Amino acid sequence: MSASVYTVQLTGTSDKLDSFIQSIGTASILETVRSGVTGIARGDKVLSV
């Protein structure tokens, strides 16, 4: 990493995410990941291995 590389997390509709990507330009983006709906369990019902 350097001062010119950042990790950004965004949430919102696909239209809003697409608008953000277009506004900064795809040449500036190294990687994008869209996970869709996710969930993280908390408390006593957490899956354990």
ABEGO torsion letter per residue (X at the ends): XBAABBBBBBBEBAAAAAAAAAAAEAAABABBBBAEBBBBBBEAABBBX
